[in-house]
Amino acid sequence: MTWAEPARYSYVLDSACGERALIGRYRITVADGRVTDVRGLDAPGARTVADSPREVIPTLRQLVDELNAARAAGAEVADIDTDPATGHPTRITIDPSSNSLDDESCYTITVLEPVG
């Protein structure tokens, strides 16, 4: 099933792996392709929300774009799992090079809900 990003939605993102700003658990709200609200749901997530620019927080489309860019660049790992009913991404794993440390990105997407 092909997934299309809804116009307005929220989701919970668990971002792990690697050395980067986007580590932690977040509730993210998106409208018209832009993040409109983000809440850190754990200590690392709260730190990211407090200390990083909003551009660090991705929409689901941006996560899929990151995956596609990694594939185009020849990443050793660029995997996606999707929900069988809706087709939305549920897990994205990227590792550009297995010989490099801390360059991985691991995302788990849950609680995808429309926002009315």
Backbone torsions as a table, in degrees:
resi	resn	phi	psi	omega
1	MET	NA	134.4	177.2
2	THR	-86.8	132.7	-178.4
3	TRP	-99.1	138.3	174.1
4	ALA	-118.8	131.8	-179.3
5	GLU	-63.7	126.3	177.3
6	PRO	-65.8	160.1	178.4
7	ALA	-67.3	-37.8	-178.1
8	ARG	-140.0	125.7	-179.8
9	TYR	-160.5	166.8	170.5
10	SER	-132.5	156.6	178.1
11	TYR	-155.4	162.8	175.2
12	VAL	-104.9	129.4	-179.9
13	LEU	-116.4	125.0	168.3
14	ASP	-103.6	116.3	-178.6
15	SER	-114.9	122.3	-176.8
16	ALA	-136.4	177.8	176.6
17	CYS	75.9	148.9	171.7
18	GLY	77.0	170.5	176.7
19	GLU	-106.3	100.2	-178.7
20	ARG	-162.9	171.7	-175.7
21	ALA	-70.1	-34.5	-172.5
22	LEU	-86.7	75.7	175.1
23	ILE	-124.6	131.6	177.8
24	GLY	134.8	-168.6	-178.6
25	ARG	-118.2	133.5	-173.3
26	TYR	-137.5	149.3	163.2
27	ARG	-106.3	121.5	-174.0
28	ILE	-119.5	132.3	176.3
29	THR	-112.7	135.7	-175.6
30	VAL	-127.9	137.8	172.9
31	ALA	-137.8	129.1	177.1
32	ASP	52.7	42.5	175.2
33	GLY	78.2	9.3	-179.5
34	ARG	-127.1	142.1	173.9
35	VAL	-70.5	123.8	-179.4
36	THR	-108.0	-19.6	178.6
37	ASP	-156.3	145.0	176.2
38	VAL	-147.0	138.2	177.6
39	ARG	-129.2	130.7	172.9
40	GLY	-76.0	127.1	-176.8
41	LEU	-99.9	-3.7	174.4
42	ASP	-143.2	176.7	-176.1
43	ALA	-59.9	-48.2	178.3
44	PRO	-62.0	-39.3	178.4
45	GLY	-64.1	-42.7	178.6
46	ALA	-62.8	-38.5	177.3
47	ARG	-63.7	-43.9	179.8
48	THR	-60.8	-46.0	-179.5
49	VAL	-61.2	-39.5	-178.0
50	ALA	-74.9	-34.3	-168.5
51	ASP	-106.6	-13.9	-172.8
52	SER	-113.0	154.4	175.7
53	PRO	-66.9	151.9	-177.9
54	ARG	-56.4	-28.4	-177.8
55	GLU	-62.5	-17.3	178.6
56	VAL	-70.0	-26.0	-175.6
57	ILE	-87.3	122.4	-173.3
58	PRO	-95.5	152.7	164.2
59	THR	-80.0	168.4	175.0
60	LEU	-62.9	-37.2	177.7
61	ARG	-60.3	-41.1	178.9
62	GLN	-65.4	-35.6	176.6
63	LEU	-65.1	-42.8	177.8
64	VAL	-66.0	-39.1	176.6
65	ASP	-62.5	-40.2	176.9
66	GLU	-61.0	-42.6	177.0
67	LEU	-60.8	-48.5	-178.4
68	ASN	-63.6	-38.1	177.1
69	ALA	-65.4	-39.4	177.9
70	ALA	-64.0	-41.9	177.2
71	ARG	-61.7	-45.5	-179.4
72	ALA	-63.1	-30.8	-179.7
73	ALA	-85.4	-0.9	176.9
74	GLY	84.7	28.2	178.4
75	ALA	-55.7	142.0	178.4
76	GLU	-66.1	-34.8	175.8
77	VAL	-129.2	128.1	174.6
78	ALA	-153.3	83.1	-172.5
79	ASP	-114.4	150.3	176.3
80	ILE	-138.0	137.6	169.3
81	ASP	-111.2	144.5	-178.9
82	THR	-128.6	156.8	175.9
83	ASP	-70.3	127.1	-176.9
84	PRO	-65.4	-25.1	-178.2
85	ALA	-84.5	-40.2	-174.1
86	THR	-109.6	-22.1	-177.9
87	GLY	84.5	-2.7	-179.0
88	HIS	-71.7	150.9	-179.7
89	PRO	-65.2	138.6	176.3
90	THR	-117.0	-22.4	177.8
91	ARG	-154.5	133.7	175.9
92	ILE	-130.9	129.4	179.2
93	THR	-128.5	127.4	-179.1
94	ILE	-130.3	131.1	172.8
95	ASP	-140.6	101.6	-177.9
96	PRO	-58.2	-39.8	-178.0
97	SER	-148.1	123.0	179.6
98	SER	-69.5	-14.8	178.3
99	ASN	-86.3	-7.9	179.6
100	SER	-103.3	144.5	177.5
101	LEU	-91.8	143.6	170.2
102	ASP	62.4	28.0	175.2
103	ASP	-105.7	6.8	-177.6
104	GLU	-80.5	157.6	170.9
105	SER	-132.7	129.6	-179.6
106	CYS	-131.0	119.2	-177.4
107	TYR	-123.1	135.5	170.3
108	THR	-120.8	128.7	-175.8
109	ILE	-113.1	123.7	178.4
110	THR	-136.5	172.8	173.4
111	VAL	49.5	50.5	174.5
112	LEU	-77.4	122.1	-176.8
113	GLU	-136.7	142.3	173.6
114	PRO	-68.8	149.8	175.6
115	VAL	-115.2	125.1	-175.2
116	GLY	-100.3	NA	NA
